[in-house]
Amino acid sequence: MARRIKESSGKLLLVLIAVLLGANLIVQLNAGSARTAQAAGLPDSGAQLQGILDEQRATNKHLDVIEGILNSGNLTVKTKSLDKDTK
């Protein structure tokens, strides 16, 4: 009889642990950190970094075009002479 009580209390303990783990999983899925951070008014640093990287890529593309023009040798510079009397 003592063995039967130990077995049933062991099963009860395992069921209780499984229920608590399931409840913890549900809470974690429903109250995600993004929602909590957003509700607290904290900025999304991942989105900010992605925006910075996108802007840097666009700037690099523009610089590549400028570098291509400078390296091609087809660049001419025209100057305008200024009158020394006109100031």
TIMI-2910 file (N, C-alpha, C, CB; in pm, 1 decimal, decimal comma, always signed):
<rs>
+----------+----------+----------+----------+----------+----------+----------+----------+----------+----------+----------+----------+------+
!      n_x !      n_y !      n_z !     ca_x !     ca_y !     ca_z !      c_x !      c_y !      c_z !     cb_x !     cb_y !     cb_z ! resn !
+----------+----------+----------+----------+----------+----------+----------+----------+----------+----------+----------+----------+------+
!    +81,3 !   -118,8 !     +0,0 !     +0,0 !     +0,0 !     +0,0 !    +85,8 !   +125,3 !     +0,0 !    -92,5 !     -0,3 !   +118,7 !  Met !
!   +196,9 !   +122,7 !    +71,7 !   +287,0 !   +238,2 !    +75,7 !   +348,7 !   +262,3 !    -61,5 !   +397,7 !   +217,3 !   +181,1 !  Ala !
!   +374,5 !   +153,2 !   -133,1 !   +431,6 !   +167,0 !   -266,7 !   +332,4 !   +233,8 !   -361,3 !   +473,3 !    +29,9 !   -321,7 !  Arg !
!   +205,9 !   +199,2 !   -349,2 !   +102,2 !   +255,3 !   -433,5 !    +88,0 !   +405,5 !   -407,4 !    -31,3 !   +183,2 !   -409,5 !  Arg !
!   +101,8 !   +448,0 !   -283,1 !    +92,5 !   +590,6 !   -249,7 !   +211,8 !   +665,0 !   -308,6 !    +86,1 !   +611,4 !    -95,6 !  Ile !
!   +329,6 !   +606,5 !   -302,3 !   +447,3 !   +670,0 !   -358,5 !   +434,8 !   +685,4 !   -509,6 !   +571,9 !   +590,1 !   -323,8 !  Lys !
!   +382,2 !   +582,1 !   -576,7 !   +365,1 !   +587,6 !   -722,1 !   +263,9 !   +693,9 !   -760,0 !   +321,4 !   +451,4 !   -776,8 !  Glu !
!   +152,3 !   +701,5 !   -690,0 !    +50,1 !   +799,1 !   -725,3 !    +95,6 !   +941,0 !   -692,3 !    -80,6 !   +767,4 !   -652,8 !  Ser !
!   +171,6 !   +959,6 !   -585,2 !   +220,2 !  +1093,7 !   -553,5 !   +327,7 !  +1136,3 !   -653,5 !   +275,8 !  +1098,7 !   -409,4 !  Ser !
!   +405,6 !  +1040,7 !   -702,0 !   +505,8 !  +1070,6 !   -804,4 !   +439,9 !  +1112,1 !   -934,7 !   +596,3 !   +949,6 !   -827,9 !  Gly !
!   +333,8 !  +1040,5 !   -974,1 !   +259,9 !  +1075,5 !  -1095,8 !   +193,3 !  +1211,4 !  -1079,7 !   +154,3 !   +967,7 !  -1128,7 !  Lys !
!   +139,3 !  +1237,4 !   -961,6 !    +74,1 !  +1365,4 !   -934,9 !   +175,1 !  +1479,5 !   -945,0 !     +7,8 !  +1364,5 !   -795,6 !  Leu !
!   +293,9 !  +1457,4 !   -894,5 !   +399,0 !  +1558,3 !   -901,7 !   +438,9 !  +1584,6 !  -1046,3 !   +521,1 !  +1514,5 !   -820,2 !  Leu !
!   +452,3 !  +1480,4 !  -1126,2 !   +487,1 !  +1497,1 !  -1267,8 !   +377,7 !  +1571,3 !  -1343,5 !   +512,2 !  +1360,8 !  -1333,1 !  Leu !
!   +251,6 !  +1540,1 !  -1314,1 !   +139,8 !  +1609,4 !  -1378,8 !   +139,5 !  +1756,6 !  -1339,1 !     +5,0 !  +1543,1 !  -1341,1 !  Val !
!   +165,5 !  +1784,5 !  -1213,3 !   +169,3 !  +1922,2 !  -1165,2 !   +281,1 !  +2000,8 !  -1233,2 !   +187,5 !  +1925,1 !  -1013,2 !  Leu !
!   +397,1 !  +1940,5 !  -1247,7 !   +508,6 !  +2006,9 !  -1316,7 !   +473,6 !  +2033,1 !  -1462,9 !   +636,9 !  +1921,3 !  -1307,4 !  Ile !
!   +411,0 !  +1935,1 !  -1528,1 !   +372,5 !  +1952,2 !  -1668,2 !   +270,8 !  +2065,4 !  -1683,1 !   +314,7 !  +1820,9 !  -1724,5 !  Ala !
!   +174,9 !  +2074,6 !  -1592,2 !    +74,2 !  +2181,3 !  -1598,3 !   +139,9 !  +2317,4 !  -1577,2 !    -36,5 !  +2158,3 !  -1492,6 !  Val !
!   +231,8 !  +2326,6 !  -1482,7 !   +300,0 !  +2453,7 !  -1457,7 !   +387,3 !  +2495,0 !  -1576,3 !   +385,4 !  +2443,6 !  -1331,1 !  Leu !
!   +455,1 !  +2399,1 !  -1637,8 !   +534,5 !  +2430,3 !  -1755,9 !   +445,9 !  +2476,8 !  -1872,0 !   +616,5 !  +2308,2 !  -1797,8 !  Leu !
!   +332,3 !  +2412,6 !  -1888,3 !   +238,1 !  +2454,6 !  -1992,6 !   +184,7 !  +2594,2 !  -1966,0 !   +122,1 !  +2356,0 !  -2002,6 !  Gly !
!   +151,8 !  +2623,4 !  -1839,8 !   +103,4 !  +2757,8 !  -1806,1 !   +212,2 !  +2861,1 !  -1830,0 !    +56,0 !  +2763,7 !  -1659,6 !  Ala !
!   +335,0 !  +2827,5 !  -1798,2 !   +446,0 !  +2919,1 !  -1821,5 !   +464,3 !  +2945,8 !  -1970,7 !   +575,3 !  +2862,6 !  -1761,5 !  Asn !
!   +450,7 !  +2844,0 !  -2052,3 !   +463,2 !  +2860,3 !  -2196,7 !   +353,2 !  +2951,1 !  -2250,0 !   +458,4 !  +2724,2 !  -2266,9 !  Leu !
!   +231,8 !  +2933,2 !  -2204,1 !   +120,1 !  +3017,0 !  -2249,1 !   +144,1 !  +3162,2 !  -2210,8 !    -13,2 !  +2967,5 !  -2189,0 !  Ile !
!   +191,4 !  +3185,8 !  -2090,5 !   +218,4 !  +3323,3 !  -2046,1 !   +328,7 !  +3385,2 !  -2130,6 !   +257,8 !  +3326,2 !  -1896,7 !  Val !
!   +433,5 !  +3309,5 !  -2159,1 !   +543,2 !  +3362,5 !  -2239,9 !   +499,3 !  +3394,6 !  -2381,9 !   +657,9 !  +3263,9 !  -2243,0 !  Gln !
!   +412,6 !  +3314,6 !  -2439,1 !   +366,4 !  +3339,8 !  -2575,2 !   +270,6 !  +3457,5 !  -2581,3 !   +299,5 !  +3216,1 !  -2631,5 !  Leu !
!   +187,9 !  +3473,4 !  -2481,2 !    +88,8 !  +3581,1 !  -2482,9 !   +147,6 !  +3716,3 !  -2446,0 !    -23,7 !  +3548,4 !  -2388,9 !  Asn !
!   +242,0 !  +3721,3 !  -2358,6 !   +300,8 !  +3847,4 !  -2313,7 !   +443,8 !  +3855,1 !  -2362,4 !   +294,6 !  +3860,9 !  -2159,4 !  Ala !
!   +460,4 !  +3867,0 !  -2493,1 !   +594,2 !  +3872,1 !  -2549,9 !   +667,6 !  +3997,7 !  -2508,2 !   +587,6 !  +3864,0 !  -2700,6 !  Gly !
!   +799,1 !  +3992,4 !  -2513,8 !   +880,6 !  +4106,1 !  -2470,6 !   +862,6 !  +4225,9 !  -2562,0 !  +1027,2 !  +4067,0 !  -2465,3 !  Ser !
!   +831,0 !  +4202,9 !  -2689,9 !   +811,4 !  +4315,2 !  -2781,3 !   +689,0 !  +4396,7 !  -2740,5 !   +796,4 !  +4265,1 !  -2926,1 !  Ala !
!   +584,2 !  +4328,5 !  -2700,8 !   +465,2 !  +4401,1 !  -2656,9 !   +492,3 !  +4477,9 !  -2528,3 !   +348,2 !  +4304,7 !  -2636,7 !  Arg !
!   +563,2 !  +4417,4 !  -2438,4 !   +594,1 !  +4482,1 !  -2312,0 !   +683,3 !  +4603,8 !  -2335,2 !   +661,7 !  +4383,1 !  -2216,0 !  Thr !
!   +783,2 !  +4589,7 !  -2418,5 !   +872,1 !  +4701,6 !  -2448,1 !   +797,3 !  +4811,8 !  -2521,2 !   +991,6 !  +4654,8 !  -2531,2 !  Ala !
!   +711,6 !  +4773,4 !  -2612,5 !   +634,9 !  +4872,2 !  -2687,0 !   +537,1 !  +4944,1 !  -2595,4 !   +560,3 !  +4806,0 !  -2803,0 !  Gln !
!   +476,2 !  +4871,7 !  -2504,1 !   +382,5 !  +4933,5 !  -2411,3 !   +454,5 !  +5029,0 !  -2316,1 !   +307,7 !  +4826,0 !  -2331,9 !  Ala !
!   +579,3 !  +5001,2 !  -2286,7 !   +657,1 !  +5087,1 !  -2197,8 !   +714,8 !  +5207,2 !  -2271,7 !   +769,2 !  +5007,6 !  -2132,9 !  Ala !
!   +697,8 !  +5212,3 !  -2403,0 !   +747,7 !  +5324,4 !  -2481,8 !   +894,0 !  +5313,1 !  -2518,5 !   +726,1 !  +5450,7 !  -2408,0 !  Gly !
!   +949,8 !  +5193,7 !  -2509,9 !  +1089,4 !  +5173,7 !  -2545,6 !  +1102,0 !  +5154,6 !  -2696,2 !  +1148,3 !  +5052,7 !  -2470,5 !  Leu !
!  +1203,9 !  +5212,9 !  -2758,3 !  +1220,8 !  +5196,6 !  -2903,0 !  +1265,4 !  +5055,2 !  -2937,8 !  +1322,3 !  +5297,8 !  -2956,6 !  Pro !
!  +1233,0 !  +5014,9 !  -3058,1 !  +1272,5 !  +4883,2 !  -3108,2 !  +1413,2 !  +4896,5 !  -3166,4 !  +1170,3 !  +4828,9 !  -3216,3 !  Asp !
!  +1512,4 !  +4855,0 !  -3090,8 !  +1651,4 !  +4874,7 !  -3132,6 !  +1684,6 !  +4791,8 !  -3256,7 !  +1747,0 !  +4838,2 !  -3018,1 !  Ser !
!  +1622,7 !  +4676,7 !  -3272,1 !  +1647,8 !  +4595,5 !  -3391,3 !  +1602,0 !  +4665,4 !  -3518,5 !  +1578,0 !  +4461,3 !  -3378,8 !  Gly !
!  +1484,3 !  +4727,2 !  -3512,4 !  +1433,0 !  +4800,4 !  -3629,2 !  +1518,0 !  +4923,9 !  -3656,7 !  +1285,5 !  +4841,3 !  -3607,5 !  Ala !
!  +1565,8 !  +4988,5 !  -3551,3 !  +1652,2 !  +5104,8 !  -3570,0 !  +1782,8 !  +5065,3 !  -3638,7 !  +1681,6 !  +5171,9 !  -3435,1 !  Gln !
!  +1842,7 !  +4957,2 !  -3593,9 !  +1966,7 !  +4911,7 !  -3655,8 !  +1945,5 !  +4870,3 !  -3800,7 !  +2025,1 !  +4796,0 !  -3577,0 !  Leu !
!  +1832,9 !  +4807,1 !  -3829,4 !  +1803,9 !  +4767,9 !  -3967,4 !  +1787,5 !  +4891,2 !  -4055,2 !  +1677,1 !  +4680,6 !  -3973,7 !  Gln !
!  +1723,0 !  +4995,1 !  -4002,7 !  +1708,8 !  +5120,1 !  -4077,5 !  +1842,7 !  +5185,4 !  -4104,9 !  +1619,8 !  +5216,5 !  -4002,1 !  Gly !
!  +1930,8 !  +5183,5 !  -4006,5 !  +2064,6 !  +5240,6 !  -4024,8 !  +2140,7 !  +5163,3 !  -4132,6 !  +2143,6 !  +5239,0 !  -3891,3 !  Ile !
!  +2131,4 !  +5031,1 !  -4128,6 !  +2199,6 !  +4950,3 !  -4230,4 !  +2144,0 !  +4974,8 !  -4369,9 !  +2188,2 !  +4802,7 !  -4196,2 !  Leu !
!  +2012,6 !  +4989,8 !  -4381,4 !  +1952,0 !  +5018,5 !  -4511,8 !  +2000,7 !  +5151,7 !  -4566,8 !  +1799,3 !  +5019,2 !  -4501,1 !  Asp !
!  +2008,0 !  +5252,9 !  -4480,2 !  +2055,8 !  +5384,4 !  -4523,6 !  +2203,4 !  +5378,0 !  -4563,1 !  +2035,1 !  +5488,9 !  -4412,1 !  Glu !
!  +2282,7 !  +5300,9 !  -4490,5 !  +2423,9 !  +5288,3 !  -4523,3 !  +2442,6 !  +5217,8 !  -4657,4 !  +2497,6 !  +5212,4 !  -4412,8 !  Gln !
!  +2360,5 !  +5118,8 !  -4685,2 !  +2368,1 !  +5051,2 !  -4815,3 !  +2333,5 !  +5147,7 !  -4929,4 !  +2272,9 !  +4929,3 !  -4818,2 !  Arg !
!  +2231,3 !  +5230,9 !  -4908,3 !  +2193,7 !  +5328,0 !  -5011,5 !  +2305,9 !  +5428,5 !  -5033,9 !  +2063,9 !  +5401,2 !  -4972,5 !  Ala !
!  +2369,1 !  +5474,4 !  -4926,5 !  +2480,6 !  +5568,6 !  -4938,6 !  +2598,0 !  +5503,4 !  -5011,0 !  +2524,7 !  +5618,5 !  -4799,5 !  Thr !
!  +2625,7 !  +5377,8 !  -4981,2 !  +2734,8 !  +5307,9 !  -5048,6 !  +2708,5 !  +5294,0 !  -5198,0 !  +2755,6 !  +5170,4 !  -4986,5 !  Asn !
!  +2583,6 !  +5272,6 !  -5236,5 !  +2550,9 !  +5263,7 !  -5379,3 !  +2578,0 !  +5396,2 !  -5449,0 !  +2403,8 !  +5222,8 !  -5398,9 !  Lys !
!  +2539,7 !  +5506,9 !  -5383,7 !  +2565,2 !  +5638,7 !  -5442,1 !  +2715,0 !  +5665,2 !  -5453,6 !  +2498,4 !  +5748,6 !  -5358,0 !  His !
!  +2790,4 !  +5628,3 !  -5351,7 !  +2934,9 !  +5647,4 !  -5355,9 !  +3000,3 !  +5560,3 !  -5463,1 !  +2995,6 !  +5616,6 !  -5219,7 !  Leu !
!  +2947,5 !  +5441,6 !  -5487,3 !  +3000,3 !  +5355,8 !  -5592,9 !  +2980,7 !  +5420,0 !  -5729,8 !  +2933,1 !  +5218,2 !  -5588,8 !  Asp !
!  +2867,1 !  +5484,6 !  -5749,2 !  +2841,3 !  +5554,0 !  -5876,3 !  +2939,2 !  +5669,0 !  -5893,6 !  +2695,4 !  +5606,4 !  -5882,2 !  Val !
!  +2959,3 !  +5747,0 !  -5786,9 !  +3052,2 !  +5859,9 !  -5794,1 !  +3194,2 !  +5810,3 !  -5819,8 !  +3047,2 !  +5942,9 !  -5664,2 !  Ile !
!  +3233,9 !  +5703,5 !  -5753,9 !  +3367,5 !  +5647,9 !  -5774,0 !  +3384,1 !  +5598,9 !  -5917,7 !  +3393,5 !  +5532,9 !  -5675,0 !  Glu !
!  +3280,1 !  +5539,4 !  -5973,7 !  +3287,3 !  +5493,3 !  -6112,0 !  +3306,7 !  +5608,4 !  -6208,9 !  +3162,1 !  +5416,5 !  -6148,3 !  Gly !
!  +3238,8 !  +5720,0 !  -6183,1 !  +3253,8 !  +5837,4 !  -6269,5 !  +3394,8 !  +5893,5 !  -6257,9 !  +3150,0 !  +5945,8 !  -6233,3 !  Ile !
!  +3446,7 !  +5901,6 !  -6135,7 !  +3580,8 !  +5955,9 !  -6116,4 !  +3687,6 !  +5866,0 !  -6176,8 !  +3608,1 !  +5976,1 !  -5968,9 !  Leu !
!  +3671,3 !  +5737,1 !  -6167,5 !  +3770,4 !  +5643,2 !  -6221,2 !  +3762,5 !  +5628,3 !  -6372,5 !  +3752,8 !  +5508,2 !  -6156,9 !  Asn !
!  +3651,6 !  +5665,1 !  -6433,5 !  +3636,7 !  +5646,9 !  -6577,7 !  +3723,9 !  +5743,3 !  -6656,9 !  +3491,6 !  +5664,5 !  -6617,6 !  Ser !
!  +3758,2 !  +5858,1 !  -6600,2 !  +3841,3 !  +5954,9 !  -6672,5 !  +3759,7 !  +6044,5 !  -6762,6 !  +3945,8 !  +5883,4 !  -6754,3 !  Gly !
!  +3631,0 !  +6031,4 !  -6765,8 !  +3545,6 !  +6112,8 !  -6851,3 !  +3493,9 !  +6236,8 !  -6779,5 !  +3429,1 !  +6030,6 !  -6901,4 !  Asn !
!  +3560,1 !  +6274,1 !  -6675,4 !  +3515,0 !  +6387,1 !  -6596,9 !  +3591,3 !  +6510,8 !  -6641,4 !  +3533,9 !  +6361,2 !  -6445,5 !  Leu !
!  +3519,1 !  +6616,2 !  -6672,4 !  +3582,0 !  +6743,3 !  -6708,6 !  +3535,2 !  +6849,6 !  -6611,7 !  +3548,8 !  +6783,6 !  -6855,2 !  Thr !
!  +3626,6 !  +6937,2 !  -6579,3 !  +3596,3 !  +7045,7 !  -6487,0 !  +3606,6 !  +7175,7 !  -6563,2 !  +3691,6 !  +7045,0 !  -6363,8 !  Val !
!  +3501,8 !  +7253,6 !  -6558,4 !  +3500,2 !  +7384,3 !  -6624,4 !  +3505,5 !  +7491,0 !  -6516,3 !  +3373,1 !  +7401,7 !  -6715,2 !  Lys !
!  +3592,4 !  +7586,4 !  -6537,8 !  +3603,9 !  +7695,3 !  -6441,8 !  +3559,0 !  +7824,2 !  -6506,9 !  +3748,2 !  +7708,2 !  -6389,2 !  Thr !
!  +3519,6 !  +7915,6 !  -6424,9 !  +3472,5 !  +8043,9 !  -6473,1 !  +3565,1 !  +8149,9 !  -6412,8 !  +3320,8 !  +8069,0 !  -6434,9 !  Lys !
!  +3619,7 !  +8232,2 !  -6497,8 !  +3708,4 !  +8335,6 !  -6446,3 !  +3625,5 !  +8448,9 !  -6388,0 !  +3802,4 !  +8388,1 !  -6557,2 !  Ser !
!  +3668,7 !  +8496,2 !  -6274,1 !  +3598,6 !  +8604,1 !  -6206,9 !  +3671,1 !  +8735,3 !  -6236,3 !  +3589,5 !  +8578,1 !  -6053,6 !  Leu !
!  +3593,9 !  +8839,8 !  -6254,7 !  +3653,9 !  +8972,2 !  -6273,0 !  +3709,2 !  +9019,9 !  -6140,3 !  +3550,6 !  +9073,8 !  -6329,1 !  Asp !
!  +3829,3 !  +9068,7 !  -6140,5 !  +3889,8 !  +9112,1 !  -6017,0 !  +3830,3 !  +9244,8 !  -5970,3 !  +4039,9 !  +9124,3 !  -6034,0 !  Lys !
!  +3772,7 !  +9319,3 !  -6062,1 !  +3711,4 !  +9447,3 !  -6024,8 !  +3576,7 !  +9428,6 !  -5958,4 !  +3695,7 !  +9535,7 !  -6146,6 !  Asp !
!  +3509,8 !  +9321,1 !  -5986,4 !  +3377,2 !  +9297,2 !  -5933,0 !  +3390,2 !  +9222,4 !  -5801,3 !  +3289,8 !  +9218,2 !  -6033,6 !  Thr !
!  +3358,7 !  +9289,8 !  -5693,1 !  +3363,2 !  +9224,5 !  -5561,9 !  +3247,0 !  +9265,5 !  -5479,1 !  +3491,5 !  +9256,2 !  -5489,0 !  Lys !
+----------+----------+----------+----------+----------+----------+----------+----------+----------+----------+----------+----------+------+
</rs>
